[in-house]
Amino acid sequence: MGIKYQPKNGWEIINKKDREAIFPFCERYVAFLDKAKTEREAIKASVELAEHNGFKKIEDMPVLKKGDKIYAVNKEKGVLLAVIGDNTVDGMNIVAAHVDSPSSDFKQNPLYEDLDMVLCKTHYYGGIKKYQWLAIPLALHGVVVKADGTKLEIVIGEQADEPVFCITDLLPHLAEEQMKKTMKDAVTGEGLNILIGSIPGEDEKEKFKGEILKILNTKYGISEEDFISAELEAVPVQPARDLGFDRSMIAAYGQDDRVCAYTALQAILDVKAVTKTVVCMLADKEEVGSMGDTGMQSRFFEDTIAHMISLENKNYNDLMLRKALKNSVCLSADVSAAMDPNYKDVSEPLNSPKLNYGVTLTKYTGSRGKSGSNDASAELVGRIRKIFNDNNIIWQIGELGKVDIGGGGTVAQFIANLNVETIDCGVPLLSMHSPFEVSAKLDVYMTYKAYKAFFVA
């Protein structure tokens, strides 16, 4: 190692073995993305992979011993996976990601008709640029719980023979006033109404809306009141695709943060033997502050760890849980904002991640004075840096844009609040929070390698 720190493009320094592994690994990641466009679908796909790799429900385990592989699901929107080490009380190596992504969600009373067309009212979820959701094909994913308690899973628009939906845009010929507005104000939240039909039925009143309800009732047994107990998300239709003539990148919806969720999941699935208990936590609701009973601020994580310890130790007490958390280290697995050649002015070049420079370590996130951030210690950064260097992992350091330009948060602060040493670590993206985010395959693979090396460190 020289006295100067000079990061290099990963393709210039990668070894032959890793180079050959990148594309096959990313093919499996792309397949996962197409199956997991919502948090429920991501958890379902994750559990299927876990069970295929020998993980068992914690509820089915009377005791836990070294080498056991278990998982626990949180209300179909989160999952914790673990491989048991010598003694969980001695601490864990944790990788925590989130599986929710920005979407356009149906309101509880969504249906209305206007100008002989039927539309659905939505409330957008997470931080989006609203204009990006106009005039693109949307599919409908989610669940409807009917009056009798039956839960119906819905996916409409992903197959070529299925209809799609869209939010219309204003033609440029009539958009002079619209285009005078700021990008923030040109499209309102209440204006994100999804077009779903235009043929009248036989009803004398609301005959267009009535016809849509008739179709839904005939095909799915849904009544209008059933929307009140539904979670329906409109998401981009397009599948994940290779990007570039060299196919070096992936363009897809939902890579924030399913790229880190998948790499963390695959890393724990590939762990063979551990001395220290390892945990992969996939949570919901990060995009809205990790609130609620499926977010990282819920007690699910602590409760599941306590359950694990109680199955390892007959004389469990709460102090064991506190000791386990104190002795643990966590990689908060979330994406970072890669420098974009079209928008370089918002980034600070010395401390901003780049595509193809490897997995990104982010010492702190937050905004304007690190507000709302976990700030990892120098000691922790040094330990993780050594793990990566010792395991031939291509990595870089980064932060989220220039000081005072903006900022953002991750689950890191909530895990750190449990007295767990925590640092952010994940894949750099272009076009983050858009319907078509971009990652580099080299970075995706190096993130998987980083999480795996950390698990067994």
N, C-alpha and C positions, 0 to 999 in steps of 0.2 A: 504494500500500500504506500503510495507516494504521499508527500506532505500536502499536496493540493487535492482538494475535492472537486472532481470534474465528472459529473454524471455522463453516461454515454447511452446512445440509442441501443436498446436491447438486442436488436437484430445484428449489431456489429460485434457483440461479445458473447452471445448465447452459444452453449455447447451443442453438439450434434444430437445428443439424446433428447434434450429439451426441445430443440427445434422440431424434431420428428414427432414429439408428443402433442404439440400445441394444437394442430388442426383437428386431429381425432377427438381430443378433449372438448374442443369448442363445438364440434358437431353434436355432442351429447348435451352441451349447454343450450344450444339453439333449440333442440328438441324439447328440453325442459321449459324454455321460455314460451313456446307455443302451447304447451299444456297448462301454463300457470299465469293466466292474465289477471287473476284476482288473488287476494290473500287466501281465500278458501281453496281455490284451485292449487295454489302454491303449496299449501299445507297438505292437501290430499296427495299431490305428486311426491312430496317429500316423504310422507309416511309410507307410500308404496315402495319407494326406493329403500327406505330404512328396513322395512319388513323383508324385502328381498335379500338384504344383506345381514339378516340374522338378528335385527333389533326386535325386542319384545316390549309389550306394554308394561309399564311399571306396576299397574294394578294386578298383573298376572304373576308377579314375582313375590313369593313369601319372604325371601331374604335376598340380599345382594352380596356378591363376592367378587374378588378381583377378576377382571376379564368379562364380566357380564355387560351386555349391551342393551340399553333400555331407552324407551321414549315415553313422553307424556304429552297429550294434546290438550290445548287450551281452547275449548269452544269452537273448534274447527278453524281457528284463525291464528293459532300459534302452536309451536311444538318445541319441546326440549328433548334433545338426544344426549346420551351420555355413555361413555365407556368407563367402567369402574376401575380405579387403580388400587394401590395398597390400602389407602384410607382417605376417604373424601374430606375428613376433618383436617387433614394436613394441607388442604388447598386444592384448587382446580385450575386447569388451563381452559379458559372460556373464550369462545368466539361467538359474538352476538350480532345478528343482522336483522333486518326487517323485511317483510314480504308484501307490504302495502305499497301502492303507487298512485299517483294522481289519476283521477277518473272523473266522469260526469255522472252523478248518481241521481236516479229518479227520486223526486219528492214523494211523500206518502199519498198525496192526492195529485197525481201527475197529469191525468188525461184532460184535454180540453180541445174544442174545435174553434177554428177561426178561418174565415174566408174559404169555407168548404174544404178545409184541410184539418187533419188531426195531429196534434203535437203533444209532447210530454214535457212538463216542467222538470227542471233538474237543479241540483245544488252541487256545484263542483267541489271536489275533495282534494285537499292538498294545494300546494302552490303551483299555479299554472299561469301561462300567458294565454288568456282566453281566446285570442284571435287564432291561435294554432289549432283550435278544435273546430273551426268552421270549415265546411265544405270538404270534409274527409269522411270516408266510409266508416261507420261505427257498428260494432256488434254489441249485443246485449248479453251480459253474463250475470248470474246471481241466483238467488233463491226466493221463492214465494211460499209463505206459510199460509195455507188456506184456512177457512173458518173451522173445519173439522180437525185442524192440527196437522194435516198432511203437509209435508215439506216437498216442494217441487223444485228441482234444479233446472235452471234455464240457461241455454247457450243458443243464441240465434244470430246468424250472420257470418259465421266462420267458414261454412261450406259454400262451394260455388253455386249450389242450387238453392241457397237460402237467401231471403231478402236482407238487405243492410239498411241502416238508418243514417241520418245526417242532421247536422245543424247548418242551416243555410247561411249564405253570405250575401252581401249587397253588391250588385254589379258596379264596376268602376264608373260607368256612365252616370250613375245616380249617387255616387258616394263622395261628392265634393265636401259636404259638411262632415261626413264621417271621417274623412282623411285629414281634416283640419285638427281633429282631436288627438290627444296623446294616445299611444298604443295601449296604455292602461285603461283609458276611458272610452275608446272606440267601440268596445264590446262590453256589455254589462253582464253581471252574473245572472240576472233575471232574463237576459236575452239569449241564454244558452238553451233554447227550446228545441227538442229533437222532433223532426218530421217523421211520422209513422204511418200515414194513410190519407186517402183522398176519394174513396168511393162511398156514395151515400147508401144507407140502408133504408128500411121501411118505417123506422120510427118517425113520428111527426115532429118530435123535438130532439135536437142533437142527433140527427140521423147519421152524420159522418162518424161521430164518436161511438154511437150505438153499433155501427157496423163493425168497428174495430173490436169492441167488447164482445160482439157475437163471435167473431173469429177466435178471440182468445178463450172464450168459454167453450167453444166447440172443440178446439185443439188441445187446450190445457185444463179445462174445467175451472178457469179463473173468473171471478166476479170482480167488479170494480173495487169493492171493499177490501179484497185480498191484497191490493197494493199497499194498504196501510201496514200490513205485516210482511213486507217484502224488502229485500236488499238487492236492487238491480243496478248494475254499473254499466254505463256505456263506455266501451274501450275501442281503440283503433283496431280495424280488421286485419291490417296487413301482417303477415307472419314475419318472424325474424329472418333477416337476410344477410348474406355476405356482402360487404361493402368494399368497393375498389376493384380495379383490374387484377390486383394481386391477391384479392380476397383476404386481406390482412386484418380487416375490421368487421364488426358486427353492428348492424343497425336494427333496432327493435324497440318496441314499447316496453316499459316496465323494467329496464335494466337497473334503475335505481329503485329498489336495492336488490333485485333478484339475482343480479350477477354476483354479489357478495353472499347472498343466501345460498346459491347453488354451489359456489366454490367452498364455502364452509361446510355445507352438507356433504359434499363429495369427499372433503378432507377427512371428516370424522368417519365416514363409511369405509375409507381406505386405511384407517388406523388398525394396525395388527395387534400391538401389545403396548401397554402404557404402565408407567410407574405411578404417575399422578393421574387422578381422575380427570377426564376431559369432557367438556360440555359444549354442545352447539345449540344456541338459543335462537329461534326464528320467531320474531314478534310482529304484532300488528300495530297500526295507528301511529307510527313514527312521523308520518307526514303531517299529522295534526297535533304533535306534541307528546306522543306516547301515552296519551290519557286512556282511561277506561279499563275495563276488566280484561282486555286482550292486548293492551299496550305494555310497554316495558315498565311503566310506573305501577302496574298492578302487583299483587302479591304472588302471582303464579310462579314466578322464577324462584323466589325464596321458599315458597311452600313446597315446590317440587324438590329442591335441594334438601330441604328438611326431611321430606319423605325418603329420599335416597339414603341420607345418613341414618335415619331410624331403621331402615332395612339392613344396614351394615352393623349397627350397634344396638344391642338389646336395651341398654340403659341410656336412651337418647334424652338429651335436654337441650334447651334453646342455646345454651352457651356453645354447644358443638357447632351449630349453624353459624353463629357469629365468628367463631374461630376459623371455620372453613372459608368464609367470605374474606376475612382478614388475610388469610394465607394465599388467596387466589390472585390470578392475573387475567385480564381480559383484553382481547382485541375487539374493539367496537368496529364491526365489519360493515363499513358504509363507503359509498362512492365519494370521489373527490372531483373537483371541477378542473378538467384539463385545460391548459392554455389553448385558445382557438386562434389560428392565424387571421381570421376575419375580425376578431375582437380583442386584440392584444392589449388594448389600453386599459382594460379592467383588471389585468393581472400584473403581478410583480415578478419579473422573469427569474430572479434568483431563488424564489421560494414558491413557485407554482409548478404543479406536475405537468408532464407532457405525455402524450400517447407514445407507447412503445418504450418507455423508460422504466417500466416495471410497476410492481405494487407500490402504492403510496402510503407512507407513514405521515399522519397529521397529528402533530403534538397538541394542538388546540383548534377548536372551531369557534363558534360564537360569532359575535359581531361588535364592532365599535368598542374596542377595549376588552375583547375576549368575553363579552357579556354572554351569559348563558352557556358557558363552555366548561368542559373538563380540560384541565391543562396537565398533561402527563409530565412526570418528573424526569429530570435528566438521567437518573439511575435507571428508570424503566426504559427510556429511549435507548440507552446504551445496551441494556440486556437484549432488547428485541433486535437492535441493529446487529449484535454479535450472532444471534441465532440465524439471521438472514445471511450474513456473510459466511458463516460456517457451513451453510447448506447451499451455497452457490445460487442464491435467489437474487434476481435483479430487482432492485428497489430504488425508491427515490423519496425525498422529503417534499412536503407541500402544504399549502394553506389555501383557504377559499377566497381568492382575490385580494386586491389591494386593501390596505387598512382604510376603514371608513367608507368603502364602496358598498359593501353589503355584508353577507355572512350567512351562516346557517348552523343548524345543530344536528346532533345524532343521538343515539341511545346512550352514548358514552357517559354523560353526566349522571344519568339515573343509576347506572351500574356502579360508577365511582362513589355515588352517595351511599352505597351499601358497604363502603370501606374496601372495595376491590380496586387494586391498581389497574388503570385502564388507559388505553391509547387507541385512537382511530387508525384504521388500516384497511385500505380497499382499492378498488379499481378506479382510475381516472376516466371520466366521461366527457364527451362533447354533447352539446344540446340537451343537457340534463333537464329533466322535468318536461320535456317536449314529448309529443306522441311518437318520436322516432329518435331515440338516444343512440349514441355511437360509442362503442368500446373497441379497444385493440386486442386482438386475440392473444398476443404475447403477454399483455398485462393481465388478462383473465387467467391464463395458465400460471403465471408467476404468483398471482394471488392465491390460487389453489395450493401451490407449493409452499407458500409462506404460512398459510393456516395449518397445513399438515406438519410442517417442521415445528411450528409453535406447539402444536398438540403434544408432540413426543419429546419436547425439550426438557 
